[in-house]
Amino acid sequence: MEQFVEVAAGIEIWAEMIDGPEQPAAPILLVMGANAAGVAWPDALVSRLTEHAPVIRYDHRDTGRSTYAFDEHPYAIRDLAADVVAVLDAFDVERAHVVGMSMGGILAQLLLLDTPQRLLSATLMCTTALGSSLAADDSADEELPGPDPALLRLWQDSATSATTRVSSPGASSTGGCSTAPARPSTPTSSAPSRSASSPTRGAATTPAPTPSLPRTAWTGATNWPPWTSRCW
């Protein structure tokens, strides 16, 4: 079941719940990294997970089929964490097993702090701890070591092909941290049909230059650039 979830005035994100086994089970909510749409989760993984429980995946703001409006409506990393709760509410899910990849792992940590009653468990993948690295402010004394450069190249190579298919609901995909897609100016023909007053959506097709990012307290940043290709 697919739907668009309103997370702010004029801002909607695409979300999907895939049925699991006949016996009821708590859903698994997949939260991807920065710039990555829901289809970046490998279909083989999603299929295996649905053997045990329903699976929910969604497109972050400014990705996939969700609203592209960062310039007009900038948001903080905590707003993206609140989007996760909005997705749960949209599917009438009280609690879920949350799996966070890269930046999604940071969002899962914020959920554990702010809304622990909505999580049954949290699985963190390829991410960093709050208070360290990109999730630290300027007062941090030390940083944990970052990912191996070979691993970052692997993520970038595998994600490049996935970002070209985010507009196709049935497309297969490969996982990883997304490269920076160009922000579309008009909807693509593969996007769901919407009224003229609906926010513009589209599909990422080509990488864009990576802006320089200052170190900041990501938990409170107000101008978080969603098109950066940095891996969170």
C-alpha positions as CSV (number, residue, x, y, z in Angstrom):
1,M,0.0,0.0,0.0
2,E,1.4,3.4,-1.0
3,Q,0.4,6.8,0.1
4,F,1.7,10.4,0.4
5,V,2.2,11.6,3.9
6,E,1.9,15.3,4.7
7,V,4.8,16.2,7.1
8,A,4.5,20.0,6.9
9,A,2.4,22.5,5.1
10,G,2.8,21.8,1.4
11,I,5.3,19.1,2.0
12,E,4.5,15.4,1.4
13,I,6.7,12.3,1.4
14,W,6.0,9.0,-0.4
15,A,5.7,5.9,1.7
16,E,4.9,2.3,1.1
17,M,3.9,-0.6,3.4
18,I,4.6,-4.1,1.9
19,D,2.5,-6.9,3.4
20,G,4.2,-9.6,5.5
21,P,3.1,-13.0,6.6
22,E,-0.5,-13.8,7.4
23,Q,0.3,-14.1,11.1
24,P,0.4,-10.5,12.5
25,A,3.8,-9.1,13.3
26,A,5.2,-5.6,14.2
27,P,6.4,-3.8,11.0
28,I,10.0,-3.2,10.1
29,L,10.6,0.4,9.1
30,L,13.6,1.0,6.8
31,V,15.2,4.5,7.0
32,M,17.7,5.2,4.3
33,G,20.7,7.6,4.3
34,A,20.9,11.1,3.0
35,N,19.7,11.7,-0.6
36,A,18.6,8.1,-0.8
37,A,15.0,7.1,-1.8
38,G,13.1,4.1,-0.4
39,V,14.0,2.0,-3.5
40,A,17.7,2.2,-2.5
41,W,16.9,-0.7,-0.2
42,P,17.7,-3.9,-2.2
43,D,14.6,-5.8,-3.3
44,A,16.2,-9.0,-2.2
45,L,16.5,-7.7,1.4
46,V,13.0,-6.3,1.4
47,S,11.7,-9.6,0.1
48,R,13.5,-11.6,2.9
49,L,12.2,-9.2,5.5
50,T,8.6,-9.5,4.4
51,E,8.8,-13.3,5.1
52,H,8.8,-12.3,8.8
53,A,7.0,-9.0,9.1
54,P,5.4,-6.1,7.0
55,V,8.0,-3.7,5.7
56,I,7.7,0.1,5.5
57,R,10.0,2.2,3.4
58,Y,9.7,5.8,2.3
59,D,11.4,8.6,0.4
60,H,13.0,11.4,2.4
61,R,12.1,14.9,1.6
62,D,13.8,16.1,-1.6
63,T,14.3,12.5,-2.9
64,G,12.3,10.1,-5.1
65,R,8.6,10.9,-5.2
66,S,8.5,13.2,-2.2
67,T,8.2,17.0,-2.4
68,Y,11.3,19.0,-3.6
69,A,11.2,22.3,-1.7
70,F,14.3,22.7,0.5
71,D,15.0,26.2,-0.9
72,E,11.6,27.4,0.1
73,H,11.2,25.3,3.2
74,P,14.6,24.5,4.8
75,Y,14.5,21.9,7.6
76,A,16.7,20.4,10.3
77,I,17.8,16.9,10.9
78,R,15.2,16.6,13.8
79,D,12.5,17.4,11.2
80,L,13.5,14.3,9.3
81,A,13.3,12.3,12.5
82,A,9.8,13.6,13.0
83,D,9.0,12.5,9.5
84,V,9.6,8.9,10.6
85,V,7.0,9.2,13.3
86,A,4.6,10.8,10.7
87,V,5.1,7.7,8.5
88,L,4.2,5.4,11.4
89,D,1.1,7.4,12.2
90,A,0.0,7.3,8.5
91,F,0.0,3.5,8.6
92,D,-1.6,3.4,12.1
93,V,1.5,1.7,13.5
94,E,2.0,2.2,17.2
95,R,5.5,0.7,17.4
96,A,8.0,-0.7,14.9
97,H,11.4,-2.2,14.5
98,V,13.5,0.6,13.0
99,V,16.5,-0.1,10.7
100,G,18.6,3.0,10.0
101,M,21.3,3.1,7.3
102,S,23.9,5.9,7.4
103,M,22.0,9.1,8.1
104,G,19.0,6.9,8.9
105,G,21.1,5.5,11.8
106,I,21.3,9.1,13.2
107,L,17.6,9.5,12.8
108,A,17.0,6.2,14.7
109,Q,19.2,7.5,17.5
110,L,17.2,10.7,17.7
111,L,14.0,8.6,17.8
112,L,15.4,6.5,20.7
113,L,16.0,9.7,22.6
114,D,12.8,11.7,21.7
115,T,10.1,9.0,21.1
116,P,11.4,5.7,22.5
117,Q,7.8,4.5,22.9
118,R,7.4,4.2,19.2
119,L,10.3,1.8,18.7
120,L,10.4,-1.9,19.5
121,S,14.1,-2.1,18.5
122,A,16.7,-0.1,16.5
123,T,19.2,-1.5,14.2
124,L,22.0,0.9,13.1
125,M,24.0,0.3,10.0
126,C,27.0,2.2,8.5
127,T,26.4,5.2,10.7
128,T,28.0,7.3,13.5
129,A,27.2,7.9,17.1
130,L,25.4,11.1,18.1
131,G,28.1,13.5,19.5
132,S,30.8,12.3,17.1
133,S,32.0,12.9,13.6
134,L,29.3,14.5,11.4
135,A,26.8,14.2,14.3
136,A,29.0,16.4,16.5
137,D,29.1,20.1,17.1
138,D,32.3,22.3,17.1
139,S,33.0,21.6,20.7
140,A,33.7,17.9,20.2
141,D,37.3,17.1,21.2
142,E,37.8,13.9,19.2
143,E,36.3,12.1,16.3
144,L,35.8,8.4,15.7
145,P,37.6,7.1,12.6
146,G,35.5,7.3,9.4
147,P,34.6,4.6,6.9
148,D,37.4,3.0,4.8
149,P,37.7,4.9,1.5
150,A,37.2,1.7,-0.4
151,L,33.8,1.2,1.3
152,L,32.7,4.7,0.4
153,R,33.7,4.1,-3.2
154,L,31.7,0.9,-3.2
155,W,28.6,2.7,-1.8
156,Q,28.9,5.5,-4.4
157,D,29.3,3.1,-7.3
158,S,26.3,0.9,-6.2
159,A,24.1,3.9,-5.5
160,T,24.7,5.7,-8.8
161,S,22.6,3.1,-10.6
162,A,19.9,3.2,-7.9
163,T,19.4,7.0,-8.1
164,T,18.5,6.7,-11.8
165,R,15.6,4.4,-11.0
166,V,13.9,6.1,-8.0
167,S,10.9,7.3,-10.0
168,S,9.8,3.8,-10.9
169,P,7.8,2.2,-8.0
170,G,8.5,-1.3,-9.2
171,A,12.2,-0.9,-10.0
172,S,14.8,-3.1,-8.4
173,S,17.7,-1.3,-6.7
174,T,21.0,-1.7,-5.0
175,G,21.7,-0.4,-1.5
176,G,24.3,2.1,-0.3
177,C,24.9,5.8,0.4
178,S,23.4,7.9,-2.4
179,T,25.4,10.2,-4.7
180,A,24.1,13.7,-4.9
181,P,21.3,13.9,-7.5
182,A,20.3,17.0,-9.4
183,R,17.1,18.5,-8.0
184,P,14.4,18.3,-10.7
185,S,12.4,21.3,-11.7
186,T,9.4,19.5,-13.2
187,P,7.7,16.2,-12.5
188,T,8.7,13.2,-14.5
189,S,6.1,11.2,-16.4
190,S,6.7,8.3,-14.1
191,A,5.6,10.2,-11.0
192,P,2.1,9.6,-9.7
193,S,-0.6,11.8,-11.1
194,R,-1.3,14.8,-8.9
195,S,-3.4,18.0,-9.2
196,A,-1.9,21.2,-10.4
197,S,-1.7,22.5,-6.9
198,S,0.3,19.5,-5.6
199,P,4.0,20.0,-4.8
200,T,6.5,19.2,-7.6
201,R,8.1,15.8,-7.5
202,G,10.6,14.1,-9.8
203,A,13.4,11.6,-10.2
204,A,17.1,12.2,-9.7
205,T,19.1,11.4,-12.8
206,T,22.5,13.0,-12.7
207,P,25.0,13.7,-10.0
208,A,25.4,17.4,-8.9
209,P,28.4,19.1,-7.4
210,T,29.0,18.5,-3.7
211,P,28.8,21.7,-1.6
212,S,31.2,22.4,1.2
213,L,29.6,21.6,4.5
214,P,30.5,23.3,7.8
215,R,30.7,21.2,10.9
216,T,27.6,21.9,12.9
217,A,25.3,20.4,15.5
218,W,23.2,18.2,13.1
219,T,20.6,17.6,15.7
220,G,19.6,21.3,15.6
221,A,20.7,22.5,12.2
222,T,18.1,24.6,10.4
223,N,19.7,24.6,6.9
224,W,20.6,21.0,6.3
225,P,21.4,20.6,2.6
226,P,19.7,17.4,1.3
227,W,21.6,17.3,-1.9
228,T,25.0,16.7,-0.4
229,S,26.7,13.5,-1.4
230,R,28.4,13.1,2.0
231,C,27.6,9.7,3.6
232,W,25.9,9.8,6.9
